[in-house]
Amino acid sequence: MDNARFSSCLTCGTRHYDMGLTKQYLRYVASAVFGLIGSQKGNIVFVTLRGEKGRYVAVPACEHVFIWDLRKGEKILILQGLKQEVTCLCPSPDGLHLAVGYEDGSIRIFSLLSGEGNVTFNGHKAAITSLKYDQLGGRLASGSKDTDTIVWDVINESGLYRLKGHKDAVTQALFLREKNLLVTSGKDTLVKWWDLDTQHCFKTMVGHRTEVWGLVLVSEEKRLITGSSDSELRAWDIAYLQEMDDLEEPEPKKSRGSPPGIQDTPEPRDGTPETDETPEDRILTCRKAGSIMREGRDRVVNLAVDRTGRILACHGTDSVLEVFCILSKAEVQKKMDKKMKKARKKAKLNSSKGEEEDLEVNVEMTLQDEIQRVTNIKTSAKIKSFDLIHSPQGELKAVFLLQNNLVESYSLSPSAPAPQAVRTSRITLGGHRSDVRTLSFSSDNIAILSAAAESVKIWNRATLQCIRTMTCEYALCSFFVPGDRQVVIGTKTGKLQLYDLASGNLLETVDAHDGALWSLSLSPDQRRFVTGGADKSVKFWDFELVKDENSTQKRLSVKQTRTLQLDEDVLCVSYSPNQKLLAVSLLDCTVKIFYVDTLKFFLSLYGHKLPVICMDISYDGTLIATGSADRNVKIWGLDFGDCHKSLFAHDDSVMYLQFVPKSHLFFTAGKDHKIKQWDADKFEHIQTLEGHHQEIWCLAVSPSGDYVVSSSHDKSLRLWERTREPLILEEEREMQREAEYEESVAKEDQPVVPGETQGDNYFTGKKTIETVKAAERIMEAVELYREETAKMKEHKAICKAAGKEVPLPINPILMAYGNISPSAYVLEIFKGIKSSELEESLLVLPFSYVPDVLKLFNEFIQLGSDIELLCRCLFFLLRIHFGQITSNQMLVPVIEKLKETTISKVSQVRDVIGFNMAGLEYLKRECEAKSEVMFFADATSHLEEKKRKRKKREKLILTYT
């Protein structure tokens, strides 16, 4: 009856038993992500904060982006994501924004000043693989696994065009600075050049035999360097239209110290000589200049240049970054002069030995003369991504995101005779190097223990700071010793390791089992514990105090008391709350129950098809829940060993199971990336906690039941908190159905424009639940406008018949918007739609609403309100419904009126903008003139100060003499 609810009847005053809500659950919500320095899928980038360059880095952290201070090793900002994992980062040229690409193909642009993401682009169907701003930061090019490249207008918050042509994932996209061109590379072995004026691919380079993983433009965009799946970096010379006359007859690479030009004789490609001029060569030509050999034999993972374009760096799947320097024309000339001098000297010596002849000396200039190897930077683990920046002092700073959840930064001086990279900082404290395999809560709910293959860490739950790190062997299980001053760890090698938390020292190591020690269980009286291992034995241990050799005080130790030998490997052990029974899970897929005092066999629980990996007994000792690799959870009674219910819990193995203290609710964690809460009495699924992006290895429920902490293969630890918000199962199921519907809407075929085939979508948007809702809002607004217009006509007729003014009933929606007119309400709805979702919303809008919308647009444009927005909507509707609009005789006069009003109003807007631009230019000139005056005034005062100092020195000298 404690869970029952009573309600007082208003009519009779009695209390009725409410059968609707017989049991109330409380919702658990995500509280924090910690233990993660950087996740593997995205790339690390330098960001500018507080005017400092080279100090702060942005790192992908599952669905969030963390900003780390390299100098202090602290996390200073978290850019909160939604659900999808971050796959790509790109800072804007002005350093104020960060573009973030996600696994589902969406892009968000965050402000680094406020940390908020106000702009969202939805256009790709798969993960973002490349993001790149143009020089001014007004456009953003995104490449994706869906093979498309989309160019976005960042200022207008809308898509410009979709470029289709690659047959596999796009790996890189680059804007050219001087030309309105884009170059992209893909896993389809192709490099494509796009003319952004006409949005078509005018050149495809097919000189690669394997995937092109990266490309960079160097030497004032006259050379393209590509990295593929072999040990070569290929260099390509680019010649633009104005240089075509010089390139019609290419010569072999022979030079008398002349500056670099076209060097190699072009090689035939696929049987077609590259020297033949084709229509695609009208914009530029691209010829292979040679190759630079890398030391690594594996594929290029990342290839990048710094902002100056002078330093080129690349790395493979190992821990070495190869750094190259691109020499300037003067440096190349100097090098070639030296080479020429040496060659002449050698020729002179040869001619003096033999016959005297006037030999012509030719020096061949290779690509290695222009691109020089500087050094290799060796990191402590495999490199996942890197970024470069040049400091004002001339040093090169490189920052690395490593495979083992680590960030390292190095600095080197490329101009030094023998440059050596020096490690300047390392961010390690905030996470483990490998996956966390065991978690535990302290008895006061304040401390969290996490242990992995190399260390044990103690975290403060309130601040999420790591307060103690201790090295250990590969940990599999753990618990806090009563009193929370020591912890016990069970390892993969079968050892028990006892640590003191105050000093962080290893007190004792005991060889407990011959194989892996899979499970530990503390007895309810907290005086002893039991271990189960792969050596087919269960061992019982007591805590004891022994004399410490290094101190006069006694210290805690453990002593083995009994051993239970079994026929199969032990996977999990658990005490019953009354300490009378011990449950042991075996490799033969059964769970055996023994009496603790006599170790006699009591029950065997069989029914799982695969071994039971995890289990737990409820607080009152009546139920035992078992989770297995067969994806099922079974709930058993401990009195007779009968199976109450078998639940299909997860889509993959159930890795961990634990009851919430003092209840029959329990949590399960699975390899399907989900945590689920269940009711063992009603056999109902209560809620699912989604957040992890990889397999979940373990979880721990706090003794109070208010907190749950979980660990995953994505290297993150997540804290979940119980709220006071009641959870109604029917509402939860409804929310789940809504989420499934939203997913199905996104997966549906995109709307097709007349004249296009299914799948050929050249618009930049994508159908999402937001665009569908926006289209529904437009439809509702147009319907309200129709109804209100009809009501107005009726009202006029009634007033005319009555001969007096009759009050008109006001629509509550229009009243909520400030008692506006129905047509103004439609305009407000259009203004409320996000700029990035506008086109897709209009694409979903049925044609039956278009005539009314066009008539309203005519009214709005005549009034001169929101001309830019209305013209954008108008032109888009005309493009997609051109055939139906032109064939509809009723719309011809509307279109004629729109033509007149649009031309006049757009001209007015253009004139206003032109006037404002002229005014701003004038103000700019005024400011520059004032600043120049100030500059000269400063210079004069500085010069006068120098004169005063000189006179003072002269006086001192005269006095001294």
N, C-alpha and C positions, 0 to 999 in steps of 0.2 A: 504493500500500500504506500510505501515511501515514495515510489515513482508516480503514483496516481495523482490526478489533478481534480480539484473540485471547483464547481462554479455555482454561484448563487443565482437562483431563478428570480427574475425581476417581478414575476406575477405573484408567486406564492411565498417567496422569501426563503425557500428551503435550498439545501446544497445538494447538487446532483453529481454523481460520479461520471466524470468525462472519459468515455471509452475511446475518444479519438486520439489522445496523446497519452498512451499508457506508459511510455518510456521516453525519457528525454536524453538526447545525446548533446554533447558540446563539441563545437567545431575546432579542429586543429588547423592552424594557418602557418605558412612559411614565415620564419622570423629573421633568419640571416644565413648568409653563405660565408664560410670561413675555411681556413686551411688550404686555400687555393691562391697561388701567386699568379699563374697564367695558364690558360687551357691551350690545347695543342692545335686546334683547328684554325685559329686566326693568326694574324701577324702583329708583331710588336712595332710601335712607331714612336718617334720623339714628338712631343707636343710642347707648345709654348704656353706657359702659365706665368702670370705675374711679371711678364716681360722678360723671363729667363729662358734661354734656349739651351738645350743639352742637359738639363737637370731633371726634367719630368718625362716619363714614358707612359703611354697608354697600352694596356695589355688586355686581350680578351679573357674573360673569366666566366665561362659557361654562357649564360644569357646576359651577363653584365659586362661592363668595361671598367677596369680598375686603373686609376692614375696613381703611379708610384713616384715618390721622391727618391731618386738614386742616391742623393747625398745622405739623407737620414734613414733610408730604408723603410719609410712609412707610407701607408696608403692614405692619400689626402683627399681623394674624390672617387665616388662610385657613380657611374652613369647607369641608371637602372634600366634593364631591358624588360622584355615581356616574357615569352616562354621559350622562344627559339634560341638556339646556340649561335654565338657570334662567329662568323667565318672570315671577315675581312674588315680592316680599318684603313682610313685615309684621312690625314689632317688637311684642312683647307690651307691655301697659300698664305692667307692673312693670319693664320694661327688661332683664330677665334672659334672655329667649328671643327667637329670631328664627324666624318661620315662613317657609319657602321653598317655593314652588310650581315644578313642573317641567313640561317639554314633554310628558311622557307622562301627566300627570294626577296624579302622586304629590305628596305634601306631606311635608316633613320639618321637624321642629322642633328647632333647634339651641340648645344652651346657650351663651350668650355668655361665660360664665365659663370653661368647659372647652373650648369649640369643638367639642363632640361632638354628633352628631345621633342621639338615642336613640329618638325617636318618629317613626314613619312611618305616614302614612294613604294607603291606596289605594282610591279610589272613583270617580274621574273617568276617562273614556276618552280625553280630549283635553287640550290644554294648559290650565294654570291661568291665568285672566285676572284674578282678584280674590281677595284675602285680607283679612279684617278680624276683629279680636278684639272681643269685647264689653267693657264697661267694666271688669269685674273680671279679664278674661283667662282665664276658665274655659271659654268657648266660642269656636270659630273658624268663621267662615262662609267657604266657598270657592265661587267661581264659575268656570265653565270654558267652553271652546269647545263642549263637548258639550251645552250649553243647560241643564244642571242646576246647582242650588245645593245644597250639602251643609253641614249644621251638625254640627261635630265637638265632642265632649267632650274637652278637652285633658287634664283631670286623670285621667279614666278611660281615656284613650287609645283611644277608640272613637267610632264615628259615632252621631249621634243620629237624624237623619232626612234624607231626600233630598227636595228641593222641585222638582217638575217643573211647568213652565208656559210658560217662554220658548221661542220658536221659533227663536232664533238665540243666538249667544254672549252670555253674561252679562258685562257690562262693569264693574259695581260692585255691592257688597252692603254694607249698613250696618245695624248693630244700633241700636235706640233705647235710650237710657239708662234712662228711667223705665218704659217699657212693654216687654212681652215681644213686641216686633214686629221684623220685618226688612223692609227695603225694598231692592229690587234693580232694576237697569236692564239693558237688553239692546240688542243690535243690531237687534232686531225692532221698534224704536221704542216699546217699552212700558216703563212703570215699574210694578212690582208690589209690593203690600203683603201681607206674610205674617203671620198670627197663629201664633206659635210654640207656643201652648198646644194648638191643634188641628191645626197643620201644614197649613193650607190658605191659599190666596190669597183674601183677602176684598175686595180692591180692585185694579183695573187702571186705570192712567191712560193714556189714548190721545190725549193732546193734542199729541203730537209727530208730525211728518211724516217725520222722518229718524231715523237711529240715535241712541240716547242713549249718549254716550260717558262721561259722568261725572255724579255727583250728590253733593251735600253737604247736611247738615242744619245750620241756623244759628238764631240767635235763640231759644235754649233749646228747640230742636227744634220750634219753631212755624212754621218756614218751610223749604221744600225748594227747592234751586236745582239746575237740571239744565242740562247742556251737550250740544248735539247737533251736527249737521253744518252748521249755519249760524252766523251771527255774533251770534246772540242767546243770552243766558243767561236761561232762563225761571225765574221765581220763583213758588212755589205756597204759599199759606197753608194750614196744617194746623190743624184744630180737633178736639179730642178729645171724648169722650163727655160730660164734665161741662160743656163749653161749647156743647153742641148747642142749648140753649134760646135762647142769644143769637144763634145763626146761622140760625134758622129763617126770619127775614125780613131778608135782607141788604140794606144800604142802600148807595147810591152813595158814592164816596170824597169826601166833603165834610167839612171839619173846621175848627173854630175853634181850631187849635193843640192839639187833643187828641192823646193818644198813639196810635201806629199800631194799627190793628185790621184789619178786612177792608176792602180799599181799592177794588178794581175791581169793577164789576158783572160777575157771572159771565157768561162767554161760552158760547153753545151749542157742544157738541162732538158731531160726527157727527149733527147733527139732534136731539139729546136735550138739553134744558136741564139744566145742572148743579145747579140749585136743587132739582130734584125729589128727595125723599128716597127712597132705595132701601135694601134690607136691608144693603148693604155700608156704608152711612153710620152704622151703629149703633156702630162703634168709632171712626171718625174721618171727617171730610170734608176734601177737598183741592180748593181753588179757586185758579185762576190769579190772581196778584196783579199781574203785569206782566212786563216784560222789561228786561234791562240789555244795551245794545248794546256788543259788543266792537269793538276797532279792527281785529282780524284778520278776514279774510273767509273763511278756511278753517275746517275742522272743529275742534272742541275735542279736543285729544289728552289732556290731563290737567286735572282740576278738583279743587282741594283747599282745605281750611281748616286753620289751625293749631290747636293743642290748646285754645287759649282760645276758639276760634270767632269771633274778632273780625276776622281777616284772611282774605280770600278771594282766591285766585289761580288763574289759568288760562293755558294757552298752546295755540297751534295747531301747525301743521307748520313754523313759522318760528322765529326766534331771539329772540322777544319774549315775556316773561312779564308779563301784566297783573295788577296788584295792586289790590284793592279793600278798603275798610274798612267793616265792618258796625257802624253806630252804635248805641249803647245807647239805651234809652228816654229817659233824661235829656237826652242829646245831641240826639235827634230833637225833643224838646219845646222845647229851647233854639232849635233851628233854625227850628221852626215859629213860635215867638214872634217871632223876628226877621222872618220872612216876613209874619206878621200885622201887625206894626208898620209895615212898609214898605207893605203893601196899604192900611192905614187912612190912612197919610199921603197916598198917591196918591189915594185916594177923597176925602179932605178937599180936596185941591187941585182935583180935578175938580168937586166940588160947589160950591166957592167961585167957580169961573168961571161955572157955569151956575146953575140954580135950586137953592135951598136945600131939600134933601130928606134925610130920614134913611135913608141907604143901608145896607143890610145887607152886610157884607164877608164873603165866603166865600173861604177859602184851600184850594186843592186840594193834597193831599199825594201826591207821586209816589214811586215806588220809588227814584228817584235821591236823594231826601231821606234815605232810610234806608241805602242802599248807595252809598258815595261812592268815586269813583276816587282812588287814592293816587298811583301812578306806574307807569311801565313799566320793567322791567329788561331791558336789551339784552345778550345774551351774544355770545360770539365765534363761535359756530356754532349750527346748529339744535339745539333742545332735544328730548331724548328723554324725560326725566322730571325731576321736581324734588321737593323736600321742604322744609317750613317748620318753624321752631322759634322760640319767643320766648325770648330770653335774660333772665336776672334783671334786667339793666339796662334792660329795656324795648325793646331793639333786636330787630328781626326779622332772622333769619338764613335765607337761602335757599341751598340747594345744588342744583347742576344736573349731570346726566349728559348730555353732548353727543354729537352724532352722530359726531364725529371722534375718539372714544377719549380723552375729556377730562373732567375734573371741575373745576367752578368753584364758588366760594362767594361770596356777596354779603351785605352787611348794609345795613339802612336803618332810619331812625327814623320810623315811620308818624305819630307825633304832631308831627313838625317841620312848620313852615309850608310849606316846599317840599321834601319829602323826595327825596333823591337816593341811588340805590343805589351803594355803593362795593364794588369787588371786593376781597375779603380774602385769598383764596388760590386757587391753581391747581395742579392735579396734572397735569404734562405729561411729566416726564422718563421715566416708566416705559413709554412706548410711542410708536408713530408715529401721525400724524394720518390717514394713509391706509394702504391695503393694502401690505404688504411684497412686492416683486416679485423680489427677488434676495437670496440668502444665500451666505455663504462662511465657511470655517474658516481660521484661521491655520495655519501649518505645524507649530506645537507643540501644536495641539488646544486651546489655552487661550482664544483670542479668537474671537468670532463677529461677523461683519459682517452687518448687515441694512440694506437701503436701500429707500425708498419714494418717493412723489412729491415729498416736500418735504425729506427729511433722510436722512443716513447715520448709523447708530448702531453703536458698537462695544460689545459685551457681554462681560463676564467669564463664561465658561462655568460656573465653579465656584460663584460667588456669584449669578449671573444679574443683576448690577447693570450699569446702563448707565454706561460709563466715558468715553465721548466721543460728542458729538452734533455733526454738521456739516451745514450746509444744502447742498442740492444741487438739481439739476433732476430731472425725472421719471426715476428709475433703472430700468433693465431688466436689467442684468447687471453682474457685479463679480468682482474677485479681489484677494487680497493679493499685493503685489509681493514677490518673494523677499527674505527678511530681516524681513518683517512690520512694516516701519516706514512703509510707504506703501500706499495702496489705489488701485485704478483702477476707475472707474465708467463704464459706458456708458449713455447717456441716450436718451430718446424723440425728442429733437431731433437725434440723430446726433452728439453731442459725447462726447469722452473727457475725464473729469475726474480729475485726479491730486491726491490729498490726502496731507498729512503727518500721521501719527497723533499724534506727540509734541506738536505745537503745535495741531493741529486746523485748520490753514489749507489753503486751496485753493492748490496749487502752480501748477497749469497747467490750462487748458482748451483742447482741440484740436478743431477742426471735422473730424470723421473721415468722416461720411457725410451725404448729403443728406436721407435719411429716418431712420427709427428705427434705432438700433444694437441689433440683436436679440441678438447673441451675442459672447462673448469666449472665447478659449482660449489659455492660457499654454503655451508650448512646453516639452517635457520638459527641455531644457537650461537653462530658466529665464532665458534672455537676451532672449527676444523673445516676442511674442504676435500673435495674428491676430484680426481683427474681421470680422463679417458684418453687412450692413445692408440696409435696404429699397431702396437705390439700385442693387441688382443687382450689387454688387461685394464682393469679399473683399480686405481690405487687411492687409499685413504690417507690423509695427512692431518697432523695436529700442529697448531701454532705453539711455540715454546720460546722462552727467554733463555738465551745462552750468554756466557761471558764473552765480551768483545776483546780480542787480542790487543787492539789499538787504543782501548779506553778502559776506564775503571767501571763504567756502567755496562749494564746488560743490554743486549740487542735482540731483536726478533729473529726467529729462525723457524724452520719447518722440519717435521719429523714424520717419516712414513710409519703407519701403524698396521695397515692390513692391505692385502691385494686380492682382487677377485679376477680369476683367470677365465676367459671366455673363448669361444670357438671362432669368432670373427673380429675384424677390426672395429674398434669403438669410435663412433663419430660424434656422439653427444651424450652428456650425462646431466641429470637434474634431480635435486633433492625435492621431496614433497615437503610442504610447509610444517607438518607435524614431525618431520625428520624420521618417520617410520619406514618410508619407502624410498627407493632409488630407481629412477628410470634410466635405462641405458639403450641408446640407439646403435644398432649394429649394421655392418655392411651387407647383411643378408636381407635387408629391407624390413626387418622387424624391430620392434621396441620391446625390450624385456624389462619387467618390473621385479625388483628384488627387495627383500626385507633388509633394512640397514643393520640391525643388530646381529642377525644370524647369517646374512648373505644368502638366505634360501630363496629359491625362485618362487614368484607369486603369480605373475600374469605374463602373457605374451600378446602383444598387439600386432597383428599382421593384416595386411590389406593393401599396403603401398606396393607399387610396381617397381619403384626404384628406391635406393637407400634414403632413409630419413636424415636430412642434413641438420634440422633444428627442431627443438621442441621446448615446451614450457608447461608448468603445472600451475593451475589457478591458486589464488591466495587461500581458499578454503579447502584445497586438496581434493575437490570432487571431480575436476575435469583435467584432462591432459590434451593439449593440442600439438599435433605433429605436422611439420612441413617437409616436403620431399622434393627430390629432383624430378618426380613425375608431374610436377606443377599443381599437385593437390594438397589441401590441408584437411586433415581428419581430426574430428573432435571425439574423444573417448571418455567414458566414465571410468574413474579409477577404482570404483567398488567392484565391478564385475568384468571390466575390460571390454565392454561392448562399445561399438562405434555408433555414436549418436548421429553424426552427419559427416558426409564427405563433400568438401567444397572445391570446385575448380577455381583456384585462387589467382594464379598468374599465367601469363603466356609463355613463361620460361621457368626454370628452377626456382623454388622457394628457398631463399638463402638464409633468412633469419626470421624468428618468431618470438614474440614476447608479450605476456599479459600486462595490462595496465594494472598497477597495484590496487588491491581492494575492489576489484570489479571482475566481471566475466568478459570484458572487452579485451581484444588483443590486436597487435599490429603484426603484419607480415611484410617482408621485403623480398623482391624478386629480381631476377636478371632482366626482366622486361622494363626496367627503369622506374618501377612504381612501388609506392608504399601504400598498403591498404589496411583499413581498420574494420574489424569484424565483431559481431555480437555472438558469443558462444552459446547463449541461451536461446536466442531466436534464430540463429544460423543465418543472419542477414549481413550483407555488405553495407557498412555505414558510409565510409567516404574513402576517396583515393587522394593521396598526396603526390602530386606530380611536380617534378622540378629537376631531378637528376637526368643526365643525358647519356649515361652509360650504366652498366650493370651495378646494382647495389650489393655491397658485400655484407654489411652488417648494420644494425641499429641498436640503440639503447634507450629505454624508457626511464625517466627519472623516478626516484622513490616516491615523489609526491604525485606522479602521473601528469604533471603540468607541462613537461618538456619531453620531446623525442629528438634524438640526434642520429643522423645516418651518414654513412660513408659510401663512396662509389668509385668506380674505375675512372670517372672523369676528374679524379683527384680532389674533389670538393667534399667538405663536411657541411651538412645542412642542419640547422636547428629549427624545429617546429614547436609552436607554442599553443597550448590549449586556451581558447578564449572563453568568454562568458556567453557567447552567442549560441543560442540553441540551434540544433540541426534537425530539421524535419525530413524524414526519409523520402516522403512524396515529393517535396520541393527539390531535394537533391537529385532524384531520378529525373525530374522535369528539366533541371539545369543540365544534366548529362545529355538528355535528348536534344536540347537546344544546341549544345556544343557539337554534337554529332551532325545536326542539321547544318550548322555553320561550316563545318568541315566539308560536308557534301556539296554545299553551294560553291565553295572554292574549287572543288575538284570537277565540277560540272564543265561541260564544253563552253568555251567562251562565246559570247554573242557574235554572230556573223553579220558583217556589213553586206548589203546587196552587191553582188558582183564578185565577192570573194568566196573561196572554198573554205570548208571547215578546217580549222587549224592554222590557216594563213592570217594571222593577226598582226597587222603592221602598226596598230596603235600601241602606245607605250603602257597603257593601263592594264589592269587585270581585274576580273570579276571577283569581288570579295563581298563579305556580308555587309561591310560598310557602304559599298557602292549600291548594293541592292536596297539597303535601308534609305539611302539618299534618294534613289529613284522613287521609292514608295512615298517619301516626304513630298517630292515634287508632285506626284500623282494626287496625293491627298489635298495639297494646296490648290491645284487646278480644279479639283472636284468642289472644294469649298468655294472657290471663285465662281464656278458655274452656279452652285446653289444660291449663293448670296446675290448674284446678278439676277437670277430668276425671282428671288424674293423681292428684290428692289422693284422689278417690273410689276409684280403682283401688288406691292404696297402702293405704287403710283396709281394703279387701276382702282384700288380700294379708296384711296384719298379722293380720286376724281369722282367716283360714284357717291361717296359720302358728302362731298363738297366741303370737307374740312381736313386738316392735317391730323392723321392718325399716328400715334407713336410706333416707331419701328423697333421690333425686338433685336437687340444687339447680340451677335455671336460671342460666346465666352472666350473663344480662342483669339478672336480679333481684339477683344477687350484686354486680354492678357498681354498682348503686344502693344498696348497703349492706344486702343480704340482706333486702329488704322483701317484703311480701306482694304477690300479683298485683294485688289491688284497689288497693293503695297506689301501685303502678306506674302504673295507669291515671290516678289522680289527679295524679301527678307529670307525666305527659304533658300533661294539661289545663292544669296550672299553667305548663308550659313554652311554651305557645302565646302569641304576642304578643296583647295585648288588642285591637289594631286589626284582627287577622286572625281572631278567634275566631268571629264570626257566620258569616263566609264559609266557614270550615272546616267548621262544623256543617251549612251549607247543602249542601256537596258530599258530606257523609257519607251513605252509603246507609241506607235505613230498616231493613234487616236487623240493623244494629248498634244501633239505637236502643233496643229492649227491654232489652238487657244494660246499656246506658249508664244507663237510667232506674233499673234495680235497684241499680246501683252508687251512683248519686246518692242514693238512699234511705239506703244504708248510711253514706255520707259525711256527709250532713246530720244523721243521728242522732248521729254522733260529734262534730258541731259544728265540723268543719274546713272552712275556706274557704267560708263560707256565701254571701258575696256572689258569688263566681265561680260556684259551683254553681247558685245561683238564676238568675243571668243565662243560663247554658247551658240550664237546665231550661225557663225561660219561652220561650226562643227555639225550642227543640225542640218545645214544645207548640204554639207559633204556626204553625210550618211543617208539622208533621205531625199537626195536630189531627184531621182526618178519619180517618186510619189508626189513630191511638192510641185514639180513642173507639170505633171499630168493632171493636177487638181485645179480646175478652173476657178474654184472659190478662193484659192490662195494667190492667184495672179495679182489682183489689186493690192493685197497685203504685201507681197514681195516688191511691187513697184514703189509703194510708200516707204518700205524699209530701205530700199536702194537710195531714195532721195534723202531721207533723214540720216541714214548711216554716213553717207559721204559728207554731208554738211557738218554733222556733229563730230565725226572723226577729225575733220579739218580743223575745227575749233580746238579740240583737245591737243592736236599736233601744234597748233599755234601757241597755245598756253605753255606746253612743254618747251617749245623752242624759246619762248620769252624767258621762262624760268632758267633754262640752260645758259642763255646769254647773261642773265643777271648773276648766276653763280660764277660764270667765268670772270665777270667784272669784279665780283667780290674776291675771287681767288687772286686776281692781279693786284688788287688793292692790298690784300694781306701779304703777298710776296713783296710788294714795294715797301711796306712797313717793316717786314722782317729784314729786308736788305739794309734799310736805314739803321735798324737796331744792330745788325751784324757789323756795319761799319763803325757805329758808335762804340760797340764792344771792343772792336779791333783797335780803335784810337786810344781808348782808356787803357787797354793792355799795353800798347806801345809806350804811352806816357809813364805807366808804372815801371816798365823796364828802364826807361831813361832815368827815373828817380833813383832806382836801385844802383844804376851805373855811377851816377853822380855821387851817391853816398859812399860807394867803394873807392872812387877817386879821392874823395875827401879824407877817407881813412888812410889811404896810401900816402897822401901829402902830409898828414899829421905825423905818420910814423917816420917819414924821411926827415 
